[in-house]
Amino acid sequence: MTEFLNNIYNFIINLVNSSTIYGPLFACLLIFLESIIPVLPLFVFITVIFIAYGYGLGFIIAYFLTCLGCFFSFYICRVLLKSVFQRRVRKIENFDKLMKKIDKINFSHLVLLIAIPFTPAFLINIASSLSKMPFRKYACAIMIGKIFLVFFWGFIGTSLVESFKNPRILIIIIAMLIMAYLLSKLIARRMNIE
C-alpha cells in the first residue's frame, strides 16, 4: 500500500514539475469534470492544485471548481433527465420510496454526506437533481460540505504517505466532520432550510 501511495505521489509531483502551467490547468479542468465523470480520482487533482498553488490559493481554486462542477452536474441532470425520470423510473415502487427519502433528507445530513471524503459526488448530484430537493438547499449543502472535503483531500494529498502513518489525521477527519455538521445546523436554522 505504501509503495502504491508513493507512486501516486511521485506521479503528481512529476506532473506539476514537468508541465509548468499546463499540469495545474489540466487538473483544474479535471476537478470540474469529476463531478460529472465518476471514474476520475478527485483527490489526485486537488493534490496537484494544492502542490502547484499552495494551501491558500490551491484551496480556493479547488473549492470553486468542485462546487461549480457539482452545480453544473445538478443543472444538466435536472434539465435533461428529470422529466423522463418522473414519467418512467419514479413509478417503480421501491425506487419511489428511495426518492421520497432523498426528497426529505435533512439538510445537516446532506452536508455531512457531502463532507465525507469517499462519498461519490456524482451520485449526490444526480440523486439531488432528480428529487424534489430545492436548488437552494442543495447549493448551500454543497458549499458547506465541499469546504471540508477539499481541505481534507488537499491536506492528505500533500502529505500522502505520512498522513496514513499518523493517527492525528483520523482525529482531524472526525473534527472536520463534526465542524461540518455543526455549521450545517447553524446555517439551516439561520436560513430556515430543512
ROBADREN-464351 format. One record per residue: residue in three letters; x, y, z of N, C-alpha, C, O in turn. Coordinates in steps of 0.05 Angstrom, whole numbers, plus 32768, in hexadecimal, padded with zeros to 4 digits. Layout:
AlaXYZXYZXYZXYZ;...
END
This chain:
Met80117FE88000800080008000801180198000800C802C7FF2;Thr802680198010803880318011804680367FF68049804D7FEE;Glu804E80207FE9805A80237FCF8047802F7FBA804E80407FAA;Phe802E80267FBB801980317FAA8015804F7FAF8013805E7F9C;Leu801380567FC8801080737FCF802880837FC68025809A7FBD;Asn804080787FCA805880867FC18058808A7FA3805F80A07F99;Asn804F80767F94804D80797F778039808F7F6E803F809E7F5C;Ile802380907F7C800F80A57F76801B80C07F7C801980D37F6C;Tyr802880C27F93803480DC7F9B804980E57F87804A80FC7F7F;Asn805A80D27F7F806F80D97F6C806480E17F51806E80F37F44;Phe804E80D47F49804080DB7F30803780F87F32803A81087F1F;Ile802B80FF7F488020811A7F4C8037812F7F4B803581437F3D;Ile804C81297F5A8063813C7F5A806F813F7F3E807581557F36;Asn807281297F30807D812B7F14806A813A7F028073814A7EF1;Leu805081367F05803C81457EF5803F81637EF9803F81737EE6;Val8040816B7F13804381877F19805D81937F0F805D81A87F04;Asn807381847F14808E818F7F0D8093818F7EEF80A181A17EE5;Ser808A817B7EE1809281787EC5808281887EB2808C81907E9C;Ser8069818E7EB88058819B7EA4805281B97EAB803F81C47EA1;Thr806281C47EBB806081E17EC3804381E87EC9803781DD7EDB;Ile803781FA7EB9801B82037EBF800681F07EB57FEF81F07EBF;Tyr800D81DE7EA27FF981CD7E967FEF81B77EA87FD881AF7EA8;Gly800181AD7EB97FF981987ECD7FE381A27EDF7FCE81957EE1;Pro7FE781B97EED7FD281C37EFF7FB981CB7EF07FA381C77EFA;Leu7FBC81D77ED87FA481DE7EC97F9481C67EC17F7B81C67EC1;Phe7FA281B17EB97F9581987EB27F87818C7ECB7F7081827EC9;Ala7F94818E7EE27F8881847EFB7F6F81947F017F5B81897F0B;Cys7F6F81AF7EFC7F5781C07F007F4081B67EEF7F2981B37EF9;Leu7F4581B07ED67F3081A67EC47F25818B7ECF7F0D81867ECE;Leu7F37817A7ED87F2F815F7EE17F1F81617EFB7F0D81517F00;Ile7F2681747F0D7F1681787F257EF9817E7F1E7EE681747F29;Phe7EF681907F0A7EDB81977F017ECC817F7EF67EB5817A7EFC;Leu7EDA81707EE57ECE81597ED87EC981417EEA7EB781307EE5;Glu7ED781407F017ED481297F137EB781277F1E7EAE81117F24;Ser7EAA813D7F217E8E813D7F2B7E7B81307F177E6581287F1E;Ile7E84812E7EFE7E7381237EE97E7C81067EE17E6C80F57EDC;Ile7E9681037EE17EA280E97ED97EAD80DB7EF27EC280E37EFC;Pro7EA080C77EFC7EA680BC7F167EC180AE7F187ECB80AA7F2E;Val7ECD80A57F027EE580957F047EFE80A67F097F13809B7F0F;Leu7EFC80C07F077F1380D17F0B7F1980D47F297F0780D97F39;Pro7F3380D17F317F3A80D27F4E7F3E80EF7F577F5380FB7F53;Leu7F2A80FA7F657F2A81157F6E7F42811C7F7F7F4E81317F7D;Phe7F4A81097F917F60810F7FA37F7A81157F957F8A81257F9E;Val7F7F81087F7E7F97810D7F6F7F9781297F647FAB81377F65;Phe7F8081327F597F7F814C7F4C7F8181627F627F8E81777F5D;Ile7F74815E7F787F7681727F8E7F9281747F987F9C81897F9E;Thr7F9F815D7F9A7FBB815D7FA37FCD816C7F907FDE817B7F98;Val7FC981687F767FD981777F627FD581957F657FE881A57F65;Ile7FBC819E7F697FB681BA7F6D7FC381C47F867FCF81DA7F86;Phe7FC281B57F9C7FCE81BE7FB57FEC81C07FB37FF881D37FBD;Ile7FF881AD7FA5801681AD7FA2801E81C47F90803281D27F95;Ala800F81C97F7B801681DE7F68801181FA7F728021820C7F6D;Tyr7FFB81FE7F817FF482197F897FF6821E7FA77FF182347FB0;Gly7FFC820A7FB77FFE820D7FD47FE382087FE17FCF82047FD4;Tyr7FE382097FFC7FCB8203800B7FB5821980077F9E82128004;Gly7FBC823280077FA8824780067F9B82497FEB7F8382437FE8;Leu7FAA82507FD67F9F82537FBB7F9682387FB07F8282367FA2;Gly7FA582237FB77F9E82087FAE7F8282007FB97F7281F47FAA;Phe7F7D82067FD27F6382007FDE7F4D820F7FD07F3882047FC9;Ile7F5182297FCB7F3D823A7FBE7F36822F7FA37F1F822D7F9B;Ile7F4B82297F937F47821F7F787F3882047F787F2482017F6A;Ala7F4281F27F887F3681D77F897F1981D87F937F0881CA7F88;Tyr7F1481E87FA87EF981EB7FB37EE681F67F9E7ED081EC7F9A;Phe7EEE820C7F927EDD82197F7E7ED682067F677EBF82047F5F;Leu7EEA81F87F5C7EE681E77F467ED581CE7F4D7EC581C57F3D;Thr7ED981C47F657ECA81AD7F6E7EAC81B47F717E9B81A67F68;Cys7EA781CB7F7E7E8B81D57F807E7F81DA7F657E6881D27F60;Leu7E8E81E77F547E8481EE7F397E7D81D47F2A7E6881D37F1C;Gly7E8E81C07F2B7E8981A67F1E7E7081997F297E60818E7F19;Cys7E6C819A7F437E54818E7F4F7E3A819D7F467E2681907F3F;Phe7E3C81B77F457E2481C77F3C7E1E81C17F1F7E0681BF7F17;Phe7E3281BF7F0F7E2F81B97EF27E22819D7EEF7E0F819A7EDF;Ser7E2C818A7EFE7E21816E7EFD7E04816E7F057DF381617EF8;Phe7DFE817C7F1B7DE2817E7F257DD0818A7F107DBA817F7F0A;Tyr7DD981A07F047DC981AE7EF17DC3819D7ED87DAD819C7ECF;Ile7DD881917ECD7DD581807EB57DC281697EBB7DB081647EAA;Cys7DC4815C7ED17DB281457ED77D96814F7EDC7D8381427ED3;Arg7D9381667EE97D7781707EEE7D6A81787ED47D5281737ED0;Val7D7981847EC27D6D818E7EA97D6881777E967D5381757E89;Leu7D7C81657E937D7A81517E7E7D6D81377E877D6081297E76;Leu7D6F812F7EA07D6681157EA87D4E81147EBA7D4081007EBC;Lys7D48812A7EC87D3381297EDD7D1881227ED27D0A81117EDE;Ser7D0F812D7EBC7CF581287EB17CF2810B7EA97CDE80FE7EAE;Val7D0681007E9C7D0680E47E947D0680D27EAD7CF880BE7EAE;Phe7D1680D97EC07D1880CA7ED97CFD80C97EE77CF480B47EF0;Gln7CF080E17EE97CD680E27EF77CC180D17EE97CB080C47EF6;Arg7CC180D17ECE7CAD80C17EBF7CB280A37EC07C9E80947EC2;Arg7CCB809B7EC07CD0807E7EBD7CDA80717ED67CCE805E7EE0;Val7CF0807A7EE07CFE806C7EF57CF1806F7F107CEF805C7F20;Arg7CE780877F167CDC808C7F307CC2807C7F357CB9807A7F4C;Lys7CB780717F217C9E80607F247CA580457F317C9280387F3B;Ile7CBE803D7F317CC680247F3D7CC480287F5B7CD0803B7F66;Glu7CB680177F697CAF801B7F867CC8801E7F977CCA80317FA6;Asn7CDB800B7F967CF3800C7FA77D0480257FA17D0F80317FB3;Phe7D05802C7F887D1580437F807D08805D7F8A7D1580707F93;Asp7CED805D7F897CDE80747F937CE280787FB17CE4808F7FBA;Lys7CE380627FC07CE880647FDD7D0380707FE27D0680817FF4;Leu7D1780687FD37D3280737FD67D3380907FD07D3F80A07FDE;Met7D2580987FBA7D2580B47FB27D1680C67FC77D1D80DD7FCB;Lys7D0280BB7FD47CF480CA7FE87D0680CF80007D0580E4800D;Lys7D1880BC80067D2B80C0801C7D3F80D680147D4780E78024;Ile7D4780D67FFB7D5A80EB7FF17D4C81067FF07D58811A7FF7;Asp7D3281067FE97D22811F7FE97D22812C80047D2481458006;Lys7D21811C80197D1E812680347D38812580457D378129805D;Ile7D4E812180387D67811F80477D6C813980577D69814F804C;Asn7D74813580707D7A814C80817D93815B80767DA5814E806D;Phe7D92817580787DA88186806E7DC3817F807B7DD7817C806D;Ser7DC3817B80957DDC817480A27DE78159809A7DFF81568097;His7DD5814680957DDE812C808C7DE9812E806F7DFC81208068;Leu7DDD813F805F7DE6814280437E03814F80447E1481468035;Val7E07816380557E21817080577E36815B80607E4C815A8055;Leu7E2F814B80747E418137807E7E48812280697E5F811A8066;Leu7E34811A805A7E38810780447E4C8113802F7E5D81048025;Ile7E48812C80287E5A813980157E76813C80207E8A813A8011;Ala7E788142803A7E93814680477EA3812D804A7EBC812E804C;Ile7E96811680497EA580FD804C7EB580F880337EAA80F8801D;Pro7ED080F580367EE280F4801F7EDC80DE800A7EE380E27FF3;Phe7ED180C880127ECE80B280007EB280B07FF47EAC809C7FE7;Thr7EA180C37FF97E8680C37FED7E8880CC7FD07E9480E17FCA;Pro7E7E80BD7FBD7E8080C57FA17E6E80DD7F9B7E5680DC7F9E;Ala7E7B80F37F937E6D810C7F8E7E5881097F787E4381157F7A;Phe7E5E80FA7F637E4C80F87F4D7E3180EC7F567E1C80F37F4C;Leu7E3280D97F697E1980CC7F727E0880E17F827DF080E17F7E;Ile7E1580F17F927E0681067FA17DFA811A7F8D7DE381227F90;Asn7E0A81217F797E0081357F657DE8812A7F567DD481387F53;Ile7DEA81117F4D7DD481067F3D7DBC81017F4E7DA681087F47;Ala7DC080F57F667DA980F07F777D9B81097F807D82810B7F81;Ser7DAA811E7F867D9E81387F8E7D8F81447F777D7A81507F7B;Ser7D9B81437F5F7D8E81507F487D7481427F407D61814E7F36;Leu7D7381277F437D5B81187F3C7D4681187F517D2F81117F4C;Ser7D4D81217F697D3A81227F7F7D2B813D7F7E7D2F814D7F6B;Lys7D1B81427F927D0C815B7F947D1C816F7FA57D1081847FAD;Met7D35816A7FAB7D45817B7FBB7D4881977FAE7D4F81987F97;Pro7D4381AC7FBD7D4781C77FB27D6581CC7FAD7D7681C27FBB;Phe7D6B81DB7F987D8781E07F917D9581EF7FA87DAC81EB7FAD;Arg7D8682017FB57D9282107FCB7D9D81FE7FE17DB382037FEB;Lys7D8E81EA7FE87D9681D77FFD7DAF81C87FF37DC281C58002;Tyr7DAE81BE7FDA7DC481AF7FCF7DDD81C17FCE7DF381B87FD5;Ala7DDA81D97FC47DF181EB7FC07DFE81F27FDB7E1781F27FDD;Cys7DEE81F87FEF7DF981FF80097E0881E780157E1E81E98020;Ala7DFD81CF80117E0981B6801B7E2481B1800D7E3881AA801A;Ile7E2581B57FF37E3D81B27FE47E5381C67FED7E6A81BE7FF2;Met7E4B81DF7FF07E5E81F37FF77E6A81EF80147E8181F68019;Ile7E5A81E480267E6581DE80407E7581C480407E8C81C38049;Gly7E6A81AF80357E77819480367E91819480267EA48186802F;Lys7E9281A280107EAB81A17FFF7EC281AF800D7ED981AA8006;Ile7EBD81C2801F7ED381CE802E7EE481B9803B7EFD81B98039;Phe7ED781A780497EE5819380587EF1817D80467F068173804B;Leu7EE2817780317EEC8162801F7F05816B80107F18815C800E;Val7F05818480067F1C818E7FF87F348191800A7F4B818A8003;Phe7F2F819C80227F45819E80367F508183803D7F69817F803E;Phe7F3E816F80417F47815480487F59814980327F6F81408038;Trp7F50814980187F60813E80037F79814D7FFE7F8E81417FF7;Gly7F79816880017F9181777FFE7FA5817180137FBD816E800E;Phe7F9C816F802C7FAD816980427FB9814D80407FD181498043;Ile7FA78139803A7FB0811E80377FC3811B801F7FD8810E8021;Gly7FBB812780097FCA81247FF17FE6812E7FF27FF981237FE8;Thr7FEA81458000800481518001801781438015802F81478014;Ser800C81348026801D81248038801381078039800D80FC804E;Leu801080FC8021800280E3801C800D80CB802D7FFD80BF803C;Val802580C5802B803080AE8039803080B28057802880A18067;Glu803A80C98060803B80CF807C801F80D08089801C80C980A0;Ser800B80D9807A7FF080DC80867FE480C1808E7FD480C080A1;Phe7FEB80AC80807FE0809280877FEF8085809E7FE5807380AB;Lys8007808F80A48016808580BB8010809480D48016808B80EA;Asn800480AC80D2800080BE80E87FE380BC80F27FD080C280E3;Pro7FDE80B3810B7FC380B081167FB580CB811A7F9D80CC811D;Arg7FC480E181197FB780FB811C7FA4810181057F9181108109;Ile7FAA80F580EE7F9980FA80D77F7C80F180DC7F6980FF80D5;Leu7F7980DA80E97F5E80D080F07F4F80E481027F3780E980FE;Ile7F5D80F081157F51810381277F49811C81177F348127811C;Ile7F5A812581057F54813C80F47F3B813780E37F2A814880E0;Ile7F39811F80D87F22811880C77F09811980D77EF5812580CF;Ile7F09810D80EF7EF1810D81007EEA812981087ED381318108;Ala7EFE8139810F7EF9815581177EED816580FF7EDB81758103;Met7EF7816080E77EEC816E80D07ECF816680CA7EBF817780C3;Leu7EC9814D80CD7EAD814480C97E9B815080DE7E84815780D8;Ile7EA4815180F77E94815E810C7E8F817B81067E798186810A;Met7EA5818980FD7EA281A580F67E8E81A980DF7E7E81BB80DF;Ala7E8F819780CB7E7D819980B47E60819580BE7E4E81A480B5;Tyr7E5C818380D07E41817D80DA7E37819580EA7E20819E80E6;Leu7E4881A080FC7E3F81B7810C7E3A81D080FB7E2781DF8100;Leu7E4B81D580E77E4881EB80D57E2E81E880C57E2081FC80C1;Ser7E2881D080BC7E1081CC80AD7DF781D180BE7DE381DB80B5;Lys7DF881C980D87DE281CE80EA7DDD81EC80EE7DC681F580ED;Leu7DF381FA80F17DF1821780F57DE5822580DC7DD4823680DF;Ile7DEF821E80C57DE5822A80AC7DC9822280A67DB98232809D;Ala7DC2820980AC7DA781FF80A87D93820F80B97D7D821780B0;Arg7D9B821580D27D8A822480E47D88824180DA7D72824D80DA;Arg7D9E824D80D27D9E826980CA7D8F826E80B07D81828280AD;Met7D92825B809D7D86825E80827D6C824F80807D5F824F806A;Asn7D63824380967D4A823480967D49821F80807D36821D8071;Ile7D5E820E80807D5F81F8806C7D5D81DE807B7D6C81D9808F;Glu7D4C81CC80727D4B81B1807D7D3F819E806A7D3D81868070;
END
